[in-house]
Amino acid sequence: LSHAMLQVARQQQRANCYLQSDIEHCAITPHSIDIVFSNLAMQWCDDLAIAVNSLMRVVNPQGALYFSTLATSTLQEVRDAWQFLDNHQHVNPFLSYQQIEQACSGFQYQFVTEKVTEQYASLPELFASLKGVGANFVQGERPKGLMTRQKLRQLEQVWRKTDSGKYLLTYELVIGKISHG
């Protein structure tokens, strides 16, 4: 979907051909692909079931869709810390494991889940990491404005940390294989 990301892939010569398309309305000939691989993109879809069905439409009967996505407890530290400061949404909602399973019903699937917790020396470093993976975009309405020093100090007080004072950030990964069965 992202023209800029497609350009980076082209520059790095990651594939033999490139197609810009929407996962939920995949512009590929039905049953023409052996393997579809999606890494941390499906959580941005409006309807995961539509996305899975769209991608499985292009996978041939012996092929498979391999993917990773994020689930409910992803960025929980961000939600928890901001909850002390205001009532605004600062993190996009992620589907639960059960909702991801439900979106794959009708196909044979296998999932593995893993929680990855990163540690950062400072909140600015943590926020830079979030921006680097594109997780700084929050859907819906919320007040616009810069992070003030006062807000940053308040967040530093309430953010979940390690015993050594490092700031934690957790991702709940769901890694899956979907096939026609």
C-alpha positions as CSV (number, residue, x, y, z in Angstrom):
1,L,0.0,0.0,0.0
2,S,2.9,2.4,0.8
3,H,4.5,3.8,-2.3
4,A,7.5,4.9,-0.3
5,M,8.1,1.4,1.2
6,L,7.8,-0.1,-2.3
7,Q,10.5,2.3,-3.5
8,V,12.9,1.3,-0.7
9,A,12.3,-2.4,-1.6
10,R,13.1,-1.6,-5.3
11,Q,16.2,0.3,-4.3
12,Q,17.4,-2.7,-2.3
13,Q,16.4,-5.1,-5.1
14,R,14.4,-7.3,-2.8
15,A,12.3,-9.0,-5.5
16,N,12.0,-9.6,-9.2
17,C,8.8,-7.6,-9.6
18,Y,6.8,-5.2,-7.5
19,L,3.1,-4.5,-7.2
20,Q,1.5,-1.8,-5.1
21,S,-1.9,-3.0,-3.9
22,D,-4.2,-3.0,-0.9
23,I,-4.2,-6.3,1.2
24,E,-7.9,-6.1,1.6
25,H,-8.4,-5.7,-2.2
26,C,-5.4,-7.6,-3.5
27,A,-4.9,-7.0,-7.3
28,I,-3.3,-10.4,-8.1
29,T,-4.7,-13.2,-10.3
30,P,-6.6,-15.8,-8.2
31,H,-4.6,-19.0,-7.2
32,S,-1.4,-17.7,-8.9
33,I,0.9,-17.4,-5.9
34,D,2.7,-20.3,-4.0
35,I,3.6,-18.3,-0.9
36,V,2.3,-15.0,0.4
37,F,4.4,-13.4,3.2
38,S,3.2,-10.5,5.3
39,N,5.4,-9.1,8.1
40,L,3.7,-6.7,10.5
41,A,1.2,-5.3,8.0
42,M,-2.1,-7.0,8.7
43,Q,-2.7,-5.2,12.0
44,W,-3.3,-2.0,9.9
45,C,-6.2,-3.6,7.9
46,D,-9.7,-2.4,8.7
47,D,-11.1,-5.9,8.6
48,L,-8.7,-8.8,9.1
49,A,-11.1,-11.5,7.8
50,I,-11.4,-9.6,4.5
51,A,-7.6,-9.3,4.3
52,V,-7.1,-13.0,5.0
53,N,-9.8,-14.0,2.4
54,S,-8.3,-11.5,-0.1
55,L,-4.8,-13.0,0.3
56,M,-5.9,-16.6,0.4
57,R,-7.8,-16.0,-2.9
58,V,-4.5,-15.5,-4.7
59,V,-2.7,-18.5,-3.0
60,N,-2.9,-21.7,-5.0
61,P,-4.4,-24.8,-3.4
62,Q,-1.0,-26.1,-2.4
63,G,0.3,-22.7,-1.2
64,A,0.2,-20.9,2.1
65,L,0.0,-17.4,3.6
66,Y,2.7,-16.8,6.2
67,F,2.3,-13.7,8.4
68,S,3.1,-11.9,11.6
69,T,0.8,-9.4,13.3
70,L,0.4,-7.7,16.6
71,A,-2.1,-8.6,19.3
72,T,-3.8,-7.0,22.3
73,S,-1.1,-6.5,24.8
74,T,1.2,-4.8,22.2
75,L,2.4,-1.4,23.6
76,Q,0.5,-1.9,26.8
77,E,3.1,0.2,28.6
78,V,2.2,3.2,26.4
79,R,-1.5,2.8,27.2
80,D,-0.9,2.3,30.9
81,A,1.4,5.4,31.3
82,W,-0.8,7.8,29.3
83,Q,-3.9,6.6,31.3
84,F,-2.4,8.6,34.2
85,L,-2.2,11.8,32.2
86,D,-5.3,12.0,30.1
87,N,-8.2,10.1,28.6
88,H,-7.1,10.1,25.0
89,Q,-6.2,7.2,22.9
90,H,-2.4,7.1,22.3
91,V,-2.2,3.5,20.8
92,N,-4.2,1.9,18.0
93,P,-6.2,-1.1,19.2
94,F,-4.9,-4.5,18.3
95,L,-7.0,-7.6,17.9
96,S,-7.0,-10.4,20.4
97,Y,-5.6,-13.9,19.6
98,Q,-9.2,-15.2,19.5
99,Q,-10.2,-12.4,17.0
100,I,-7.2,-13.3,14.8
101,E,-8.2,-16.9,14.9
102,Q,-11.8,-16.0,14.0
103,A,-10.6,-14.0,11.0
104,C,-8.9,-17.1,9.7
105,S,-11.9,-19.4,10.1
106,G,-12.6,-21.4,7.0
107,F,-8.9,-22.1,6.4
108,Q,-6.4,-24.4,8.1
109,Y,-4.1,-22.4,10.3
110,Q,-1.4,-22.7,12.8
111,F,-0.2,-19.9,15.2
112,V,2.7,-19.3,17.5
113,T,2.6,-16.4,19.9
114,E,5.5,-14.6,21.4
115,K,5.9,-11.6,23.6
116,V,9.0,-9.4,23.0
117,T,9.9,-6.8,25.5
118,E,12.4,-4.2,24.6
119,Q,14.3,-2.0,27.1
120,Y,15.3,1.7,26.5
121,A,17.5,4.0,28.5
122,S,15.2,6.9,28.0
123,L,11.6,7.7,26.8
124,P,12.9,9.8,23.9
125,E,14.9,6.8,22.7
126,L,11.7,4.6,23.1
127,F,9.6,7.1,21.2
128,A,12.1,7.3,18.4
129,S,11.9,3.5,18.1
130,L,8.1,3.7,17.9
131,K,8.4,6.3,15.2
132,G,10.9,4.2,13.3
133,V,8.4,1.3,13.1
134,G,5.5,3.6,12.2
135,A,3.7,3.0,15.5
136,N,3.4,6.7,16.1
137,F,0.4,7.1,13.9
138,V,-2.9,6.7,15.9
139,Q,-6.2,6.4,14.1
140,G,-9.1,8.6,15.1
141,E,-9.4,12.0,16.8
142,R,-7.0,13.1,19.5
143,P,-5.5,16.4,20.5
144,K,-2.6,17.6,18.4
145,G,0.5,19.1,20.1
146,L,4.0,18.6,21.0
147,M,5.3,16.5,23.9
148,T,6.1,19.1,26.6
149,R,8.8,18.6,29.2
150,Q,6.2,18.5,31.9
151,K,4.3,15.6,30.1
152,L,7.6,13.8,29.5
153,R,8.5,14.1,33.2
154,Q,5.1,12.8,34.2
155,L,5.4,9.9,31.8
156,E,8.8,9.1,33.2
157,Q,7.3,8.9,36.7
158,V,4.6,6.4,35.7
159,W,6.2,4.3,32.9
160,R,6.8,0.6,33.8
161,K,10.6,0.1,34.2
162,T,13.1,-2.6,35.0
163,D,14.9,-2.6,38.3
164,S,17.8,-0.9,36.6
165,G,15.6,2.0,35.5
166,K,15.2,1.0,31.8
167,Y,11.8,1.8,30.1
168,L,9.9,-1.3,28.9
169,L,8.0,-1.7,25.6
170,T,6.2,-4.9,24.8
171,Y,5.1,-6.3,21.5
172,E,2.7,-9.4,21.4
173,L,3.4,-11.2,18.2
174,V,1.2,-13.7,16.5
175,I,3.0,-15.6,13.8
176,G,0.9,-17.8,11.5
177,K,0.6,-20.1,8.6
178,I,-2.7,-20.3,6.7
179,S,-3.5,-22.8,4.0
180,H,-6.5,-24.1,2.1
181,G,-6.3,-27.4,4.0
